[in-house]
Amino acid sequence: MRIVIAGGHGQIALILERLLSERGDSVAGFIRNPAQVGDLQAAGATALIVDLEKASVDEVAAQLSGADAVVFAAGAGPGSGAARKETVDRDAAILLADAAQAADVRRYVMVSAMAADPQATADDEVFQIYLRAKGIADEAIRERTSLDWTIVRPGGLTNDAGTGRVTAAESTGRGSIPRADVAAVLVAVLDEPRTAGYSFDLISGETPIAEAVAALAR
């Protein structure tokens, strides 16, 4: 497969790029900083220098030509202000969906967040904006009926070593999960077309990843 990943320099994206390239897939990642090219190359991915906060649909679609799937794993990141939650977590995700449609790439996998909702409330104002931005993006992606979308909503992300075991369900309750396990779940989702049309929470658990994803597809 040829897979293009938005947020190509993020920790989940770099792990995902390495997993896919190691098994022989063709992988490319969007980055906006040319200084990050070497990190993507080390992960086995081709760097596409495109700023998703400024690019047009046509510019992004041109980079998606011939792709089998796209993955949105970008994020404004901790410490960024409210404005970038909207321009990255909301607008860039929607832009990528529009570009995928324009390029006739049907498979779209979205890394969202647990509790993402257009009407989400939270004690922290910036976090509330983040959850709402993710929720708006999720709804926009679901409305694009030409896409075979899957929305993955991980809990709190950690840098712990992956365990290969998770809990995945429409609602799991609160929990955390290593970024490495999120990346491994994304690989399994890409391999399981029957997960198209599903949105699910994801936290650490006891079920092997392949089994957990297969159960979602039943």
Phi, psi and omega in degrees: 000154169253122186234132178247131187243125173274137185086037191300343181257358176292161185297316179296317182297317180297319178295316180299317179300318180294316180299317182289317182292325181296333180265002172106004176285156172270122189233138174225151181227136175282129171223158177251348182252112181301338179294345182267000183304316183299324179294321178292320179297322178296332178275356179091016183247154173272133181273131174247109185275096182218130177269106184291347175277348183234340187288157175271165176302316182296321179296318180288318180301324180298327180282343182267356183304127179085359180284150174267336182200155172234149178233127174264106179235022181277163175191149180295332175090159179300142177089348177281154182279179183299322184300320183283338171299325182279320183284332180260297187294331178260294191293318182293325178295318179291320177302316180296322178295317178297318180294321177299317177300314182296327181269002180061040173258110188281325189275124182225118178247126185248127170268107181257220180207145175302136179077009175299131183194139180300338180248021184301148174237146179206154180295325180270125185298316182294320178295323177297317177298320178299311181296322178291320178299315178297318181296320178295317178298316179302315181296319180297322180291320178298330182285345181275089190291346178278353181262141170268083188266150168226133181246119181254124184245085180288156173281207181298130184271137178234166176259016177296160175297143178294148179256342184078008182229135187217171165241125181229124182197167178304323174216125183250346194082168187290151179177180180235171181200139175295145177302325180298323179286326175299314180300318180295324176294321178299321176299315181296322178295318178299328181278349185240090183299340181287355174278356177300136181088005181253142167240134182210149173282156183214122175220172175296151181194208185245355185267128176306143187305314182301319180292319182296318180289320178299323180295325178295327186278355183284000000 
